[in-house]
Amino acid sequence: MEEPGQLKRALMDAAAGATAGAVSRTVTSPLDVIKIRFQVQLEPTSTWALLGSNLPARSKYTGIFQATRDIFREEGLPVRYLEGFWRGNVPALLMVVPYTAIQFAVLQKLKTIAAGSSKAEDQVHLSPYLSYVSGALAGCAATIGSYPFDLLRTILASQGEPKVYPNMRSALLDIIRTRGFRGLYAGLTPTLIEIIPYAGLQFGTYDTFKRWTMVWNHYRSSKAGLHSEDDSLSSFQLFLCGLAAGTCAKLVCHPLDVVKKRFQIEGLQRHPRYGARVEPSTYRNMFDALNRIPRLEGWSGLYKGIVPSTVKAAPAGAVTFFVFESTSHWFESTFG
């Protein structure tokens, strides 16, 4: 059984992670909706890709500014009704709270075991290898625990007007009716394969950037003749480290995210104005999808939504880590 201090530490990490995830998800929801709209389109987004495809027309959304304009014009910006740019935010929050709570709690537990201490100043000196492995395992645990909400978020965010599913309940019932309970985990395999490098890169590079910044702070202090032993990072530096970590991870793992979205909406209804739907059994498996998407949509098909995804990943990673660090420090000072 865990010691009281370890249990309290785990609860504080989980609460800080949940808070960080909820804030980050809400702030970046518009970019997430735009990203999903691109990813679920079968039609090519560029003229040169259209020439080499068997699809009859270009996609509804062809650029981030055009997509932003059309979504705003057709669906508006009524945040309180969770429409338009915040469509799917309720299941997203229901997903991200347990996801980030599990992720940060597992991550901190693994790092505590590896470092032999729960103190941040001891964990910062962990090897990059241990940081990457801890991040990957934490990401897998969090994904499995929150995946059905991710599926519902994708389905609701991918639909425009008129809506196919008026709310989360109707989408949930239709998934169970058409796919069974296993349908709530459609696309889990590419998700887990994606989350291992994504979470590993995100947390591994975040710790790496923190170490580099601490070295830079020490160098700058020594050069100024301050001889300070305090190499702690400022809030802005933590923000920049999170921003860089989120960007690196997203650029590497985006194709797997596209494949995951295709499996999540496979066979579900889609209004014709948004293009062809992904029919049942369109892709035999993840490898078939990775082969068919570039063949039918051009290589750019694997990177549909990469611009809003990258633009989103930077502030999302920055806000997540910044809020987590700030909330965690507040918990420590208040309840520690």
Stockholm file with secondary structure:
# STOCKHOLM 1.0

chainA/1-336         MEEPGQLKRALMDAAAGATAGAVSRTVTSPLDVIKIRFQVQLEPTSTWALLGSNLPARSKYTGIFQATRDIFREEGLPVRYLEGFWRGNVPALLMVVPYTAIQFAVLQKLKTIAAGSSKAEDQVHLSPYLSYVSGALAGCAATIGSYPFDLLRTILASQGEPKVYPNMRSALLDIIRTRGFRGLYAGLTPTLIEIIPYAGLQFGTYDTFKRWTMVWNHYRSSKAGLHSEDDSLSSFQLFLCGLAAGTCAKLVCHPLDVVKKRFQIEGLQRHPRYGARVEPSTYRNMFDALNRIPRLEGWSGLYKGIVPSTVKAAPAGAVTFFVFESTSHWFESTFG
#=GR chainA/1-336 SS CCCHHHHHHHHHHHHHHHHHHHHHHHHHHHHHHHHHHHHTCCSCSSHHHHHTSSCSSCCSCCSHHHHHHHHHHHHCCCGGGTCGGGTTHHHHHHHHHHHHHHHHHHHHHHHHHHHTCCCHHHHTTSCHHHHHHHHHHHHHHHHHHHHHHHHHHHHHHHCCSSCSCSSHHHHHHHHHHHHCGGGGGTTHHHHHHHHHHHHHHHHHHHHHHHHHHHHHHHHHHHHTTCCCSCCCCCHHHHHHHHHHHHHHHHHHHHHHHHHHHHHHHTTCCCCGGGCCCCCTTSSSSHHHHHHHHHHHHCGGGGGTTHHHHHHHHHHHHHHHHHHHHHHHHHHHHHHC
#=GC SS_cons         CCCHHHHHHHHHHHHHHHHHHHHHHHHHHHHHHHHHHHHTCCSCSSHHHHHTSSCSSCCSCCSHHHHHHHHHHHHCCCGGGTCGGGTTHHHHHHHHHHHHHHHHHHHHHHHHHHHTCCCHHHHTTSCHHHHHHHHHHHHHHHHHHHHHHHHHHHHHHHCCSSCSCSSHHHHHHHHHHHHCGGGGGTTHHHHHHHHHHHHHHHHHHHHHHHHHHHHHHHHHHHHTTCCCSCCCCCHHHHHHHHHHHHHHHHHHHHHHHHHHHHHHHTTCCCCGGGCCCCCTTSSSSHHHHHHHHHHHHCGGGGGTTHHHHHHHHHHHHHHHHHHHHHHHHHHHHHHC
//
